[in-house]
């Protein structure tokens, strides 16, 4: 890669960016308002970082990029949740 790109490898992502996990989770939780979905969104954001991290320019502020990606991923997760058909309760909802 040339000097204008941010060089990231798996070790740097797994250890160096752990300080951002709580920030990404809190952004996701604010957007989706569901702790389980926020965990999924956080995981998706760090997967995106692992896949596209080497494409980031060196002058990108990583915390800002992660917040923006968390908002985009949360919006996508909410769209997916709305599209998912609601399952009927097999036991509690049936009349006795």
PyMOL commands that set and color helices and strands:
alter all, ss='L'
color gray80, all
select helices_A, chain A and resi 10-16+18-32+35-55+62-83
alter helices_A, ss='H'
color red, helices_A
deselect
rebuild
show_as cartoon
